[in-house]
Amino acid sequence: MRKLYGFLVLVVLMCGCHVPSRVAMENSGGRTDYNVSIQKTNSAEMLLNLVRLRYYDTPFFLQVSNVTTQMTFKGAALPALSFPGHQDDTFGLGGELSWTDQPTIQYTPLEGQQFATQLLQPINLSTLQLLINTGWDVDRLFRLAIQSFDTLTNAPIGSGPASEIIAKYREFFEATKLMRYFQAEGTLRVGIEALKKDEEGEPEEEILQIAFPADGHEAKRLVELLGNAKQVENMYVISMFKGYTSKGVIGVLPRSLLACMYYLSMGVITPQVDVTMGKVTKLDKSNYVWKDMIYDLIKIKNCTGTPSNAYAAVKYRGSWFYISDEDLNSKRTFMMLLQLYNLQSITHKKSPPLLTLPLGK
């Protein structure tokens, strides 16, 4: 029995020297827990900023710049006395094993000229192309990130603080719906052509190319809406400059990341008391079109208590705002916004490769 006690003492003392890697990586306070927590708070922060914009408050971002943690594993041998007459040995030995996790998280406020440029810079066409090529639905992406195709406008007033002016958007929505039709058929092609580059090889002048089959009433209607189509064999190819050409011709105008956030902020459903007190723009019959435009993209609800089934939730101005975990449509749009945010911070430094459609010039 005494040999067994000695072995236990040795095990306890050895465990006090280090933390097993499996404990540090997989147990409470391990890598997965930090990963989940940071992802959850990133979503909550973006949601918070959408709600802020609905209330005409200034958005603000904090970046998790560093996470370190120190795990301490403690072992102790504890003597115990036994009552005489109850067992042969009058001396016993027990032990205690425990560990503690001491995290250090560093936050960096995102501010200054570089971050402001990231928010206000029009989204790169190549970024939109990457998202389309990875399977995102083109109508959702273009409704969120494009302000206009030539004279076909997508509620330009939605790119800033909410307005009571009735927005023009229906023909733009029709065009994106037709693009989605061809995308679902696997026949839509989206490419970017760089006509002019700066000294570092970054594109200064780009053309968005959209190609689709030239047969059927859907193709005919899409050409009527977008115009300037060129037929190459059995495909229509529509080319649009980004922004304005040197001759003042209007092309495709992407929104900035901040404009996308302003646009989606109209999907925040605010408490009636805040509407009555004039803290937010009232969505009534005079500007009902905002509901028609936004609610099938994203719907952010509110409640007085902590929501029980939330995909993302945040408390602000005394109310809880959340996206329901069962609202797949809103979840997809919100995830797209987060990807645009991440891609825009990368492409602001260096643009990804451009893919040109081999379908005419």
C-alpha positions as a Markdown table, in Angstrom:
| # | Residue | x | y | z |
|---|---|---|---|---|
| 1 | Met | 0.0 | 0.0 | 0.0 |
| 2 | Arg | 2.8 | 2.4 | 0.8 |
| 3 | Lys | 4.3 | 1.7 | -2.7 |
| 4 | Leu | 1.0 | 2.8 | -4.2 |
| 5 | Tyr | 1.0 | 6.0 | -2.2 |
| 6 | Gly | 4.5 | 6.8 | -3.4 |
| 7 | Phe | 3.5 | 6.3 | -7.0 |
| 8 | Leu | 0.5 | 8.7 | -6.5 |
| 9 | Val | 2.9 | 11.3 | -5.1 |
| 10 | Leu | 5.2 | 11.0 | -8.1 |
| 11 | Val | 2.3 | 11.4 | -10.6 |
| 12 | Val | 0.9 | 14.5 | -8.8 |
| 13 | Leu | 4.3 | 16.2 | -8.7 |
| 14 | Met | 5.0 | 15.4 | -12.4 |
| 15 | Cys | 1.6 | 16.8 | -13.4 |
| 16 | Gly | 2.4 | 20.1 | -11.7 |
| 17 | Cys | 5.3 | 20.6 | -14.1 |
| 18 | His | 3.4 | 21.2 | -17.3 |
| 19 | Val | -0.1 | 21.4 | -18.9 |
| 20 | Pro | -0.9 | 18.5 | -21.3 |
| 21 | Ser | -1.4 | 19.8 | -24.8 |
| 22 | Arg | -4.7 | 18.1 | -25.2 |
| 23 | Val | -6.0 | 19.9 | -22.1 |
| 24 | Ala | -4.7 | 23.3 | -23.3 |
| 25 | Met | -6.2 | 22.9 | -26.9 |
| 26 | Glu | -9.5 | 21.0 | -26.4 |
| 27 | Asn | -10.8 | 21.7 | -22.9 |
| 28 | Ser | -12.6 | 24.8 | -21.6 |
| 29 | Gly | -10.6 | 27.8 | -22.4 |
| 30 | Gly | -8.9 | 26.0 | -25.4 |
| 31 | Arg | -8.5 | 27.1 | -29.0 |
| 32 | Thr | -12.0 | 26.2 | -30.0 |
| 33 | Asp | -13.6 | 28.3 | -27.2 |
| 34 | Tyr | -11.6 | 31.4 | -28.2 |
| 35 | Asn | -12.4 | 30.8 | -31.9 |
| 36 | Val | -16.1 | 30.6 | -31.2 |
| 37 | Ser | -16.1 | 33.6 | -28.9 |
| 38 | Ile | -14.2 | 35.9 | -31.3 |
| 39 | Gln | -16.5 | 34.9 | -34.2 |
| 40 | Lys | -19.6 | 35.5 | -32.1 |
| 41 | Thr | -18.4 | 38.9 | -30.9 |
| 42 | Asn | -17.4 | 39.9 | -34.5 |
| 43 | Ser | -21.0 | 39.2 | -35.6 |
| 44 | Ala | -22.4 | 41.1 | -32.6 |
| 45 | Glu | -20.2 | 44.1 | -33.4 |
| 46 | Met | -21.3 | 44.3 | -37.0 |
| 47 | Leu | -24.9 | 44.0 | -35.9 |
| 48 | Leu | -24.4 | 46.7 | -33.3 |
| 49 | Asn | -23.1 | 49.1 | -36.0 |
| 50 | Leu | -26.1 | 48.4 | -38.3 |
| 51 | Val | -28.3 | 49.3 | -35.3 |
| 52 | Arg | -26.2 | 52.4 | -34.7 |
| 53 | Leu | -26.7 | 53.6 | -38.2 |
| 54 | Arg | -30.4 | 53.2 | -38.0 |
| 55 | Tyr | -30.3 | 55.6 | -35.0 |
| 56 | Tyr | -28.0 | 58.0 | -36.9 |
| 57 | Asp | -25.2 | 57.1 | -34.4 |
| 58 | Thr | -21.5 | 56.7 | -35.5 |
| 59 | Pro | -20.3 | 53.2 | -36.2 |
| 60 | Phe | -17.1 | 52.1 | -34.4 |
| 61 | Phe | -15.0 | 48.9 | -34.7 |
| 62 | Leu | -12.6 | 47.2 | -32.4 |
| 63 | Gln | -10.3 | 44.6 | -33.9 |
| 64 | Val | -9.0 | 41.7 | -31.8 |
| 65 | Ser | -5.3 | 42.1 | -32.5 |
| 66 | Asn | -3.8 | 39.5 | -30.1 |
| 67 | Val | -4.9 | 36.7 | -27.9 |
| 68 | Thr | -2.6 | 35.0 | -25.4 |
| 69 | Thr | -3.4 | 32.7 | -22.6 |
| 70 | Gln | -1.5 | 31.1 | -19.8 |
| 71 | Met | -2.7 | 27.8 | -18.3 |
| 72 | Thr | -1.5 | 26.8 | -14.9 |
| 73 | Phe | -1.8 | 23.2 | -13.8 |
| 74 | Lys | -1.6 | 22.5 | -10.1 |
| 75 | Gly | -1.1 | 19.2 | -8.3 |
| 76 | Ala | -0.9 | 18.7 | -4.5 |
| 77 | Ala | -0.4 | 15.6 | -2.3 |
| 78 | Leu | -2.6 | 15.8 | 0.9 |
| 79 | Pro | -1.9 | 13.5 | 3.9 |
| 80 | Ala | -4.8 | 12.0 | 5.7 |
| 81 | Leu | -5.0 | 10.2 | 9.1 |
| 82 | Ser | -7.2 | 7.2 | 9.6 |
| 83 | Phe | -9.0 | 6.3 | 12.8 |
| 84 | Pro | -7.1 | 3.5 | 14.6 |
| 85 | Gly | -8.9 | 0.2 | 14.7 |
| 86 | His | -10.8 | 0.8 | 11.4 |
| 87 | Gln | -8.1 | -0.3 | 9.0 |
| 88 | Asp | -4.6 | -1.6 | 9.1 |
| 89 | Asp | -2.8 | 1.6 | 8.0 |
| 90 | Thr | -3.0 | 4.7 | 10.1 |
| 91 | Phe | -1.7 | 7.0 | 7.4 |
| 92 | Gly | -3.3 | 7.7 | 4.0 |
| 93 | Leu | -2.5 | 10.0 | 1.1 |
| 94 | Gly | -4.8 | 11.9 | -1.2 |
| 95 | Gly | -4.3 | 14.5 | -4.0 |
| 96 | Glu | -5.8 | 17.5 | -5.8 |
| 97 | Leu | -5.5 | 18.3 | -9.5 |
| 98 | Ser | -6.6 | 21.7 | -10.9 |
| 99 | Trp | -5.8 | 24.1 | -13.7 |
| 100 | Thr | -6.6 | 27.7 | -14.4 |
| 101 | Asp | -6.8 | 29.7 | -17.6 |
| 102 | Gln | -5.6 | 33.3 | -17.6 |
| 103 | Pro | -6.3 | 34.9 | -21.0 |
| 104 | Thr | -5.0 | 38.3 | -22.3 |
| 105 | Ile | -6.9 | 39.8 | -25.2 |
| 106 | Gln | -5.7 | 43.0 | -26.9 |
| 107 | Tyr | -8.1 | 45.2 | -28.9 |
| 108 | Thr | -7.2 | 47.8 | -31.5 |
| 109 | Pro | -9.6 | 50.6 | -32.4 |
| 110 | Leu | -10.0 | 50.8 | -36.1 |
| 111 | Glu | -9.8 | 54.5 | -36.9 |
| 112 | Gly | -7.8 | 57.0 | -38.9 |
| 113 | Gln | -7.4 | 57.7 | -42.6 |
| 114 | Gln | -6.6 | 54.2 | -43.7 |
| 115 | Phe | -9.7 | 52.7 | -42.0 |
| 116 | Ala | -11.9 | 55.6 | -43.2 |
| 117 | Thr | -10.7 | 54.9 | -46.7 |
| 118 | Gln | -11.6 | 51.2 | -46.3 |
| 119 | Leu | -15.1 | 52.1 | -45.3 |
| 120 | Leu | -15.7 | 54.8 | -47.9 |
| 121 | Gln | -13.8 | 53.3 | -50.9 |
| 122 | Pro | -16.1 | 51.8 | -53.5 |
| 123 | Ile | -16.1 | 48.1 | -53.4 |
| 124 | Asn | -13.7 | 46.6 | -56.0 |
| 125 | Leu | -15.4 | 44.9 | -58.9 |
| 126 | Ser | -12.9 | 42.1 | -58.5 |
| 127 | Thr | -14.2 | 41.5 | -55.0 |
| 128 | Leu | -17.7 | 41.1 | -56.3 |
| 129 | Gln | -16.5 | 38.7 | -59.0 |
| 130 | Leu | -14.8 | 36.6 | -56.4 |
| 131 | Leu | -18.0 | 36.3 | -54.4 |
| 132 | Ile | -20.0 | 35.4 | -57.4 |
| 133 | Asn | -17.5 | 32.8 | -58.5 |
| 134 | Thr | -17.6 | 31.2 | -55.0 |
| 135 | Gly | -21.4 | 30.7 | -55.4 |
| 136 | Trp | -23.1 | 33.7 | -53.9 |
| 137 | Asp | -26.4 | 34.6 | -55.5 |
| 138 | Val | -25.8 | 37.5 | -57.9 |
| 139 | Asp | -29.1 | 39.3 | -57.2 |
| 140 | Arg | -28.4 | 39.4 | -53.4 |
| 141 | Leu | -24.9 | 40.7 | -54.0 |
| 142 | Phe | -25.7 | 43.3 | -56.6 |
| 143 | Arg | -28.7 | 44.6 | -54.7 |
| 144 | Leu | -26.5 | 45.1 | -51.7 |
| 145 | Ala | -23.2 | 46.3 | -53.3 |
| 146 | Ile | -24.2 | 48.1 | -56.5 |
| 147 | Gln | -25.8 | 51.5 | -56.6 |
| 148 | Ser | -26.6 | 51.7 | -60.3 |
| 149 | Phe | -26.1 | 50.2 | -63.7 |
| 150 | Asp | -25.8 | 53.2 | -66.0 |
| 151 | Thr | -29.2 | 54.9 | -65.5 |
| 152 | Leu | -30.7 | 51.8 | -63.8 |
| 153 | Thr | -30.7 | 52.9 | -60.2 |
| 154 | Asn | -30.8 | 50.9 | -57.0 |
| 155 | Ala | -32.1 | 53.4 | -54.4 |
| 156 | Pro | -29.0 | 55.7 | -54.4 |
| 157 | Ile | -30.4 | 57.5 | -51.4 |
| 158 | Gly | -30.1 | 54.2 | -49.5 |
| 159 | Ser | -26.3 | 54.7 | -49.6 |
| 160 | Gly | -26.4 | 57.2 | -46.8 |
| 161 | Pro | -28.5 | 58.1 | -43.7 |
| 162 | Ala | -32.1 | 57.1 | -44.1 |
| 163 | Ser | -34.3 | 59.4 | -46.2 |
| 164 | Glu | -38.1 | 59.8 | -46.5 |
| 165 | Ile | -37.7 | 60.2 | -50.3 |
| 166 | Ile | -39.3 | 57.4 | -52.2 |
| 167 | Ala | -36.5 | 55.4 | -53.9 |
| 168 | Lys | -36.4 | 54.1 | -57.5 |
| 169 | Tyr | -35.3 | 50.5 | -57.6 |
| 170 | Arg | -37.8 | 48.2 | -59.2 |
| 171 | Glu | -36.2 | 47.9 | -62.7 |
| 172 | Phe | -32.8 | 47.3 | -61.1 |
| 173 | Phe | -34.3 | 44.5 | -59.0 |
| 174 | Glu | -35.9 | 43.0 | -62.1 |
| 175 | Ala | -32.5 | 43.0 | -63.9 |
| 176 | Thr | -30.7 | 41.3 | -60.9 |
| 177 | Lys | -33.5 | 38.7 | -60.8 |
| 178 | Leu | -33.0 | 37.9 | -64.4 |
| 179 | Met | -29.2 | 37.6 | -63.8 |
| 180 | Arg | -30.0 | 35.1 | -61.0 |
| 181 | Tyr | -32.1 | 33.1 | -63.4 |
| 182 | Phe | -29.1 | 32.7 | -65.7 |
| 183 | Gln | -26.8 | 32.0 | -62.8 |
| 184 | Ala | -29.1 | 29.2 | -61.5 |
| 185 | Glu | -29.1 | 27.8 | -65.1 |
| 186 | Gly | -25.2 | 27.8 | -65.0 |
| 187 | Thr | -25.0 | 30.2 | -68.0 |
| 188 | Leu | -24.2 | 33.5 | -66.4 |
| 189 | Arg | -20.6 | 34.8 | -66.8 |
| 190 | Val | -19.1 | 37.7 | -64.9 |
| 191 | Gly | -15.7 | 39.1 | -65.7 |
| 192 | Ile | -13.5 | 42.1 | -65.1 |
| 193 | Glu | -11.3 | 43.7 | -67.7 |
| 194 | Ala | -8.5 | 46.2 | -66.6 |
| 195 | Leu | -7.9 | 48.8 | -69.3 |
| 196 | Lys | -5.5 | 51.0 | -67.3 |
| 197 | Lys | -3.1 | 50.3 | -64.5 |
| 198 | Asp | -1.1 | 52.4 | -62.1 |
| 199 | Glu | 2.7 | 52.2 | -61.5 |
| 200 | Glu | 2.2 | 49.3 | -59.1 |
| 201 | Gly | 0.1 | 47.4 | -61.6 |
| 202 | Glu | -3.1 | 48.0 | -59.8 |
| 203 | Pro | -6.2 | 48.6 | -62.1 |
| 204 | Glu | -7.3 | 52.3 | -62.3 |
| 205 | Glu | -9.9 | 51.7 | -65.0 |
| 206 | Glu | -12.1 | 48.6 | -65.1 |
| 207 | Ile | -14.9 | 47.2 | -67.1 |
| 208 | Leu | -17.6 | 44.9 | -65.7 |
| 209 | Gln | -18.5 | 42.2 | -68.3 |
| 210 | Ile | -21.8 | 40.2 | -68.0 |
| 211 | Ala | -22.5 | 37.5 | -70.5 |
| 212 | Phe | -25.5 | 35.2 | -70.9 |
| 213 | Pro | -27.3 | 33.2 | -73.6 |
| 214 | Ala | -28.8 | 35.2 | -76.4 |
| 215 | Asp | -32.0 | 33.2 | -76.7 |
| 216 | Gly | -35.3 | 33.4 | -74.8 |
| 217 | His | -37.5 | 36.2 | -73.5 |
| 218 | Glu | -35.4 | 36.5 | -70.3 |
| 219 | Ala | -32.3 | 37.5 | -72.3 |
| 220 | Lys | -34.3 | 39.9 | -74.4 |
| 221 | Arg | -35.7 | 41.7 | -71.3 |
| 222 | Leu | -32.3 | 41.8 | -69.6 |
| 223 | Val | -30.8 | 43.5 | -72.7 |
| 224 | Glu | -33.7 | 46.0 | -72.7 |
| 225 | Leu | -32.9 | 46.9 | -69.1 |
| 226 | Leu | -29.1 | 47.1 | -69.2 |
| 227 | Gly | -28.6 | 48.1 | -72.9 |
| 228 | Asn | -25.3 | 48.3 | -74.8 |
| 229 | Ala | -25.3 | 44.5 | -75.5 |
| 230 | Lys | -23.0 | 42.9 | -78.0 |
| 231 | Gln | -23.8 | 39.5 | -79.4 |
| 232 | Val | -20.8 | 37.2 | -79.7 |
| 233 | Glu | -21.9 | 33.9 | -81.3 |
| 234 | Asn | -24.8 | 32.7 | -79.1 |
| 235 | Met | -24.0 | 34.9 | -76.1 |
| 236 | Tyr | -24.9 | 38.5 | -75.2 |
| 237 | Val | -22.0 | 40.4 | -73.7 |
| 238 | Ile | -22.7 | 43.7 | -71.8 |
| 239 | Ser | -19.7 | 45.8 | -70.8 |
| 240 | Met | -19.9 | 48.7 | -68.3 |
| 241 | Phe | -17.1 | 51.0 | -67.0 |
| 242 | Lys | -16.6 | 51.3 | -63.3 |
| 243 | Gly | -17.7 | 54.8 | -62.3 |
| 244 | Tyr | -17.5 | 57.4 | -65.0 |
| 245 | Thr | -15.4 | 57.4 | -68.1 |
| 246 | Ser | -13.2 | 60.3 | -69.1 |
| 247 | Lys | -16.1 | 61.4 | -71.4 |
| 248 | Gly | -18.5 | 61.5 | -68.5 |
| 249 | Val | -20.3 | 58.3 | -69.5 |
| 250 | Ile | -22.0 | 56.5 | -66.5 |
| 251 | Gly | -21.2 | 52.9 | -66.0 |
| 252 | Val | -21.5 | 50.6 | -63.0 |
| 253 | Leu | -21.3 | 52.4 | -59.6 |
| 254 | Pro | -20.4 | 50.1 | -56.7 |
| 255 | Arg | -21.3 | 51.1 | -53.2 |
| 256 | Ser | -18.8 | 51.6 | -50.4 |
| 257 | Leu | -18.8 | 49.3 | -47.4 |
| 258 | Leu | -20.3 | 52.0 | -45.3 |
| 259 | Ala | -23.0 | 52.6 | -47.9 |
| 260 | Cys | -23.8 | 48.8 | -47.8 |
| 261 | Met | -24.2 | 49.1 | -44.0 |
| 262 | Tyr | -26.4 | 52.2 | -44.3 |
| 263 | Tyr | -28.6 | 50.3 | -46.8 |
| 264 | Leu | -29.0 | 47.2 | -44.6 |
| 265 | Ser | -29.6 | 49.4 | -41.5 |
| 266 | Met | -33.1 | 50.0 | -42.8 |
| 267 | Gly | -33.8 | 46.4 | -42.1 |
| 268 | Val | -33.6 | 47.2 | -38.3 |
| 269 | Ile | -37.1 | 47.1 | -36.8 |
| 270 | Thr | -37.0 | 49.6 | -34.0 |
| 271 | Pro | -39.2 | 49.7 | -30.9 |
| 272 | Gln | -42.4 | 51.8 | -31.4 |
| 273 | Val | -41.5 | 54.1 | -28.5 |
| 274 | Asp | -38.3 | 55.1 | -30.3 |
| 275 | Val | -40.3 | 55.8 | -33.5 |
| 276 | Thr | -42.9 | 57.9 | -31.5 |
| 277 | Met | -40.1 | 59.9 | -29.8 |
| 278 | Gly | -38.6 | 60.7 | -33.2 |
| 279 | Lys | -35.3 | 58.8 | -32.6 |
| 280 | Val | -35.5 | 57.0 | -35.9 |
| 281 | Thr | -37.0 | 57.5 | -39.3 |
| 282 | Lys | -40.6 | 56.4 | -39.4 |
| 283 | Leu | -41.4 | 53.7 | -42.0 |
| 284 | Asp | -45.0 | 54.5 | -42.9 |
| 285 | Lys | -47.1 | 54.7 | -46.0 |
| 286 | Ser | -45.0 | 57.6 | -47.4 |
| 287 | Asn | -41.8 | 55.5 | -47.5 |
| 288 | Tyr | -43.1 | 51.9 | -47.3 |
| 289 | Val | -40.7 | 51.1 | -50.2 |
| 290 | Trp | -37.9 | 50.6 | -47.7 |
| 291 | Lys | -39.6 | 47.6 | -46.3 |
| 292 | Asp | -40.2 | 46.3 | -49.8 |
| 293 | Met | -36.6 | 46.8 | -50.7 |
| 294 | Ile | -34.8 | 45.6 | -47.5 |
| 295 | Tyr | -36.9 | 43.0 | -45.6 |
| 296 | Asp | -36.4 | 40.2 | -48.1 |
| 297 | Leu | -32.6 | 40.9 | -47.7 |
| 298 | Ile | -32.4 | 41.2 | -44.0 |
| 299 | Lys | -34.7 | 41.7 | -41.1 |
| 300 | Ile | -33.3 | 42.7 | -37.7 |
| 301 | Lys | -36.0 | 42.3 | -34.9 |
| 302 | Asn | -36.1 | 43.8 | -31.4 |
| 303 | Cys | -37.3 | 42.6 | -28.0 |
| 304 | Thr | -37.2 | 43.7 | -24.4 |
| 305 | Gly | -35.5 | 40.6 | -23.0 |
| 306 | Thr | -32.6 | 38.5 | -24.1 |
| 307 | Pro | -33.6 | 36.7 | -27.3 |
| 308 | Ser | -33.7 | 32.9 | -26.9 |
| 309 | Asn | -33.1 | 31.9 | -30.5 |
| 310 | Ala | -30.7 | 34.4 | -32.0 |
| 311 | Tyr | -28.1 | 34.0 | -34.7 |
| 312 | Ala | -26.6 | 37.3 | -33.6 |
| 313 | Ala | -27.8 | 39.6 | -30.9 |
| 314 | Val | -26.8 | 42.9 | -29.2 |
| 315 | Lys | -28.3 | 45.2 | -26.6 |
| 316 | Tyr | -28.5 | 48.8 | -27.5 |
| 317 | Arg | -30.4 | 51.8 | -26.1 |
| 318 | Gly | -32.2 | 49.6 | -23.6 |
| 319 | Ser | -33.5 | 47.0 | -26.2 |
| 320 | Trp | -32.2 | 43.8 | -27.7 |
| 321 | Phe | -31.8 | 43.6 | -31.5 |
| 322 | Tyr | -31.2 | 40.3 | -33.1 |
| 323 | Ile | -31.3 | 38.1 | -36.2 |
| 324 | Ser | -33.4 | 35.0 | -35.7 |
| 325 | Asp | -31.5 | 31.8 | -36.1 |
| 326 | Glu | -34.3 | 30.5 | -38.2 |
| 327 | Asp | -34.2 | 33.4 | -40.7 |
| 328 | Leu | -31.9 | 31.8 | -43.3 |
| 329 | Asn | -32.4 | 34.7 | -45.7 |
| 330 | Ser | -31.2 | 37.3 | -43.2 |
| 331 | Lys | -28.3 | 35.1 | -42.1 |
| 332 | Arg | -27.1 | 34.8 | -45.7 |
| 333 | Thr | -27.1 | 38.5 | -46.3 |
| 334 | Phe | -25.4 | 39.2 | -42.9 |
| 335 | Met | -22.7 | 36.7 | -43.7 |
| 336 | Met | -22.2 | 38.3 | -47.1 |
| 337 | Leu | -21.8 | 41.7 | -45.5 |
| 338 | Leu | -19.1 | 40.2 | -43.1 |
| 339 | Gln | -17.3 | 38.7 | -46.1 |
| 340 | Leu | -17.4 | 42.0 | -47.9 |
| 341 | Tyr | -15.9 | 43.7 | -44.8 |
| 342 | Asn | -13.1 | 41.2 | -44.6 |
| 343 | Leu | -12.4 | 41.2 | -48.4 |
| 344 | Gln | -12.4 | 45.0 | -48.6 |
| 345 | Ser | -9.8 | 45.3 | -45.9 |
| 346 | Ile | -7.6 | 43.0 | -47.9 |
| 347 | Thr | -8.2 | 44.3 | -51.4 |
| 348 | His | -7.7 | 47.9 | -50.2 |
| 349 | Lys | -4.0 | 46.9 | -49.9 |
| 350 | Lys | -3.8 | 44.8 | -53.0 |
| 351 | Ser | -6.4 | 43.8 | -55.5 |
| 352 | Pro | -6.9 | 40.1 | -56.3 |
| 353 | Pro | -6.3 | 38.8 | -59.8 |
| 354 | Leu | -8.8 | 39.9 | -62.5 |
| 355 | Leu | -10.5 | 37.4 | -64.6 |
| 356 | Thr | -11.5 | 38.6 | -68.1 |
| 357 | Leu | -14.2 | 36.9 | -70.2 |
| 358 | Pro | -12.9 | 35.8 | -73.6 |
| 359 | Leu | -16.1 | 37.0 | -75.2 |
| 360 | Gly | -15.3 | 40.1 | -77.2 |
| 361 | Lys | -14.0 | 43.5 | -76.4 |
